[in-house]
Amino acid sequence: MQQITEEEKPPGLTPLFRARNIERALKMNRVFFKFEGASITGTQKDRISSLHVRRAIELGYDTIAVATCGNYGASVSYFASAYRINSVVATPSFYTNARSDEIYGNGAKIIQKNMKYEDLVEYMKDKSRDENWYDCSPGSVNSIIDLLGYESIANEIVQQLGHAPAYVAAPVGNGTTLAGIYSGFMKLYLKGITSSVPRFIAASTSLGNPVVYSWKHGFRKIQELEPSVIVETETNEPLVSFRAMDGQKALNAIYDSRGVAIGVNDPEMIKFSKMIENQQSIEVLPASASALSAAYKNLSNRNYGGEVVVVLTGRGH
Ligand SMILES: Cc1ncc(COP(=O)(O)O)c(C=O)c1O
């Protein structure tokens, strides 16, 4: 297992705070927000892209490449520019990619292909091998770093809260973020630093995600969906997929923690992101607000002990 050294530690230390207005609005107890939108480029992706860029340099690459729906590309190109290596960011041409100006501004070469995201990941795998680029797309040969990077979210939650919460709710696309947070909590538990592991509430789009589908239908093995059944929208872009690269790990985390996976539709994501803005004065991506929507669906009217930490993965602008 690769170890992250002190020097390699990912950026982080995002705020954790009690969302008392949301508690009142939703009649829920002890809701905390872990606001990843406060990171440098505004999403949790900074935790892994910084590690990938440094690893790429260490291994002697001059170019880092990624297939992305936008947020990861903004993050990878930012750190590539900061560490002065080239970046190549590939997105499906039909994606809105609200962050393309930023990616371009970071000096990245942008590739747009008329392919679904999952096929683009495969395309970039081959292209990176041919061009001798370091590939940091989900599921790449370098993806061991991803889980280690996201474990830092669990470490911070425990440092900030003083113990493990009863529940953690997080949005799921490929499942990498949730799997990494779970792995972090497991390590803390096994080291005796915490006395329990939270139950995981996985939130994703109701318009197509293998983790939600597999959990709902009781599959222990992640099921790939028919590409034609998923419906991509501007709102669900970070979450929708027919193949989740770390879906099996996320599914295991949900079962092992006695958690749930919940589908959230676009109007619900938008409603909850507006509620977060109105009640707590922070702007979050609707896809990130899926985590609060799922926590509400799962926990409202229930007398749960302890806290629920909602990981808000990205800021609105
Ligand atoms: C803001 C945001 N939240 C959540 C996710 C889903 O994360 P994962 O693919 O690790 O499940 C993404 C993925 O792109 C994202 O950009």
The ligand as a MOL file (V3000), in Angstrom:
LIG
                    3D

  0  0  0     0  0            999 V3000
M  V30 BEGIN CTAB
M  V30 COUNTS 16 16 0 0 0
M  V30 BEGIN ATOM
M  V30 1 C -18.7620 18.3840 -7.0070 0
M  V30 2 C -18.7700 16.9110 -7.1320 0
M  V30 3 N -19.3920 16.1840 -6.2050 0
M  V30 4 C -19.4040 14.8300 -6.2630 0
M  V30 5 C -18.7950 14.1600 -7.2880 0
M  V30 6 C -18.8310 12.6650 -7.2930 0
M  V30 7 O -17.6170 12.1770 -6.8010 0
M  V30 8 P -17.1560 10.6920 -7.1250 0
M  V30 9 O -17.0440 10.5810 -8.6260 0
M  V30 10 O -15.8670 10.5510 -6.4330 0
M  V30 11 O -18.2240 9.7770 -6.6170 0
M  V30 12 C -18.1270 14.8820 -8.2840 0
M  V30 13 C -17.4680 14.1720 -9.3890 0
M  V30 14 O -17.1100 14.7290 -10.3840 0
M  V30 15 C -18.1230 16.2850 -8.2170 0
M  V30 16 O -17.5120 17.0290 -9.1490 0
M  V30 END ATOM
M  V30 BEGIN BOND
M  V30 1 1 1 2
M  V30 2 1 2 3
M  V30 3 2 2 15
M  V30 4 2 3 4
M  V30 5 1 4 5
M  V30 6 1 5 6
M  V30 7 2 5 12
M  V30 8 1 6 7
M  V30 9 1 7 8
M  V30 10 2 8 9
M  V30 11 1 8 10
M  V30 12 1 8 11
M  V30 13 1 12 13
M  V30 14 1 12 15
M  V30 15 2 13 14
M  V30 16 1 15 16
M  V30 END BOND
M  V30 END CTAB
M  END
